[in-house]
Amino acid sequence: QVQLVESGGGLVQPGGALRLSCAASVSAFSLYDVAWYRQVPGKEREFVADIISGGSPRYADSVKGRFTISRDTATKTVDLQMTSLKPEDTAVYYCRLESTYSRNFWWGQGTQVTVGS
């Protein structure tokens, strides 16, 4: 059973920074694609950033240049460093893990990020 545990959300002022982390309970972490999505009430979950297995980071246009996704095979974590945060970045952020073998995927429980004063 794959479990993803997220941490690092919170309240931050506009222009501030937060770092989200997602820990995965899997073996062979390098064989999974990892991603971050976000969702606001009443809207569909949207792509934020990903790193596919053996690939390079990709970002949504709305976060390019401000967010950085990284993965650590030793600790089996995927992080999202967010800087220059804007009120429109307010959302619940979810990490997603997808097996490159079975194409099964799993979501974390979500962590709230609120950008405001």
C-alpha positions in Angstrom: 0.0 0.0 0.0 1.5 3.3 -1.1 1.3 6.1 1.3 2.2 9.8 0.6 2.6 12.1 3.6 2.8 15.8 2.9 4.0 18.6 5.1 5.0 22.3 5.0 1.8 24.1 4.2 0.7 27.2 6.0 -0.1 30.9 5.9 2.4 33.3 4.3 2.4 36.9 3.2 2.5 37.8 -0.5 6.1 37.7 -1.8 7.0 35.1 0.8 8.2 31.5 0.5 7.2 28.1 1.6 8.6 24.6 1.1 6.3 21.6 0.8 7.6 18.1 1.2 6.0 14.7 0.4 7.4 11.5 1.8 6.6 8.2 -0.1 6.4 4.8 1.4 7.6 2.9 -1.7 10.6 0.9 -2.7 12.5 1.8 -6.0 11.4 5.4 -5.7 13.4 6.3 -8.8 10.9 4.2 -10.9 8.0 6.6 -10.1 7.0 9.8 -11.7 6.4 12.5 -9.1 4.3 15.6 -9.3 2.6 18.4 -7.4 -1.0 19.6 -8.2 -3.2 22.1 -6.5 -6.9 22.7 -6.2 -9.2 25.6 -5.0 -12.8 25.0 -4.1 -15.1 24.8 -7.1 -12.3 24.3 -9.6 -10.5 21.3 -11.0 -7.2 20.1 -9.7 -4.4 21.7 -11.8 -0.9 20.7 -12.6 1.9 22.6 -10.9 5.1 20.7 -11.6 6.6 17.3 -12.1 9.7 15.3 -12.6 9.2 12.1 -14.5 11.6 9.1 -13.8 14.9 10.0 -15.4 13.6 13.3 -16.7 13.9 17.0 -16.0 11.5 19.2 -14.1 8.5 20.7 -15.8 6.3 23.5 -14.6 3.0 25.2 -15.3 3.4 28.6 -16.8 1.8 30.2 -13.8 4.6 29.1 -11.5 7.6 29.0 -13.8 10.5 30.9 -12.4 9.0 31.0 -8.9 8.6 27.3 -7.9 11.2 24.6 -7.9 10.4 20.8 -7.7 13.1 18.4 -6.6 13.2 14.7 -5.7 15.6 12.8 -3.4 15.9 9.0 -4.0 17.7 8.4 -0.7 14.9 9.9 1.4 12.1 9.1 -1.0 10.8 12.6 -0.9 9.6 15.1 -3.4 9.8 18.8 -2.5 8.3 22.0 -3.9 10.1 25.2 -3.0 7.7 28.1 -3.6 9.0 31.7 -3.7 7.5 35.1 -4.6 4.1 33.7 -3.6 0.9 35.4 -4.8 -2.6 35.3 -3.4 -3.6 33.3 -6.5 -1.3 30.5 -5.3 -3.7 29.9 -2.4 -4.9 26.3 -2.7 -4.7 22.8 -1.3 -1.5 21.3 -2.7 -1.3 17.5 -3.5 1.6 15.4 -4.3 1.1 12.6 -6.8 3.1 9.4 -7.5 2.8 7.3 -10.6 4.4 4.0 -11.2 6.3 3.9 -14.6 5.5 0.1 -14.7 1.8 -0.2 -13.9 0.8 3.4 -14.4 -1.1 3.2 -11.1 -1.0 6.5 -9.3 -1.6 7.7 -5.8 -2.4 11.1 -4.2 -1.3 12.6 -0.9 -3.8 13.9 1.6 -3.2 17.5 0.6 -1.7 20.5 2.5 -3.2 23.9 2.6 -1.2 26.9 1.4 -2.7 30.3 2.0 -1.1 33.5 0.7 -2.4 36.6 2.4 -1.9 39.2 5.0 
